[in-house]
Amino acid sequence: MNQNIKAHKTIGDNIQKGRKEKGLTQEQLSAQLQVIGCDISRGTLAKIEAGIRHISLEELNAIKDVLEMSYDEILKL
């Protein structure tokens, strides 16, 4: 069963903040996610950050790991 977290602008903003704190572009984060087996393109990442695309639990876990963020940091509204 594929679980998704509803798209939300604040969650996207939290991911974008974490990415920028790491000094990564969307392209660089996308590449790092792909290396660990999470196939997210730069465009998909942009949609997640904009709050217009749902995020799967697999994607959330991968983003959390690469950005070294907690679930609370990503999901806080």
For each residue, the residues with C-beta under 8 A, 3 or more apart:
1:
2: 56
3: 56 57
4: 54 55 56 57
5: 8 11 54 55 56 57 60 75
6: 54
7: 11 12 48 51 52 53 54 55
8: 5 11 12 51 77
9: 12 13 50 51
10: 13 14 51 76 77
11: 5 7 8 14 15 48 51 55 74 75 77
12: 7 8 9 15 16 48 49 50 51
13: 9 10 16 17 49 51
14: 10 11 17 18 69 73 74 75 76
15: 11 12 18 19 48 49 63 67 74
16: 12 13 19 20 49
17: 13 14 20 21
18: 14 15 21 22 63 67 69 73 74
19: 15 16 22 24 25 26 29 49 67
20: 16 17 23 24
21: 17 18 67
22: 18 19 29 67 68
23: 20
24: 19 20 28 29 32
25: 19 28 29
26: 19 29 30 42 45 46 49
27: 30 31 42
28: 24 25 31 32
29: 19 22 24 25 26 32 33 45 63 66 67
30: 26 27 33 34 40 41 42 44 45
31: 27 28 34 35
32: 24 28 29 35 36 66
33: 29 30 36 38 39 40 45 59 62 63 66
34: 30 31 37 38 39 40
35: 31 32
36: 32 33 62 65 66
37: 34 62
38: 33 34 58 59 62 63
39: 33 34
40: 30 33 34 44 45 48 59 62
41: 30 44 45
42: 26 27 30 45 46
43: 46 47
44: 30 40 41 47 48 53
45: 26 29 30 33 40 41 42 48 49
46: 26 42 43 49 50
47: 43 44 50 52 53
48: 7 11 12 15 40 44 45 51 53 55 59
49: 12 13 15 16 19 26 45 46
50: 9 12 46 47 53
51: 7 8 9 10 11 12 13 48
52: 7 47
53: 7 44 47 48 50
54: 4 5 6 7
55: 4 5 7 11 48 59 60 63
56: 2 3 4 5 59 60
57: 3 4 5 60 61
58: 38 61 62
59: 33 38 40 48 55 56 62 63
60: 5 55 56 57 63 64 71 74
61: 57 58 64 65
62: 33 36 37 38 40 58 59 65 66
63: 15 18 29 33 38 55 59 60 66 67 69 74
64: 60 61 67 68 69 70 71 74
65: 36 61 62 68
66: 29 32 33 36 62 63
67: 15 18 19 21 22 29 63 64
68: 22 64 65
69: 14 18 63 64 73 74
70: 64 73 74
71: 60 64 74 75
72: 75 76
73: 14 18 69 70 76
74: 11 14 15 18 60 63 64 69 70 71
75: 5 11 14 71 72
76: 10 14 72 73
77: 8 10 11
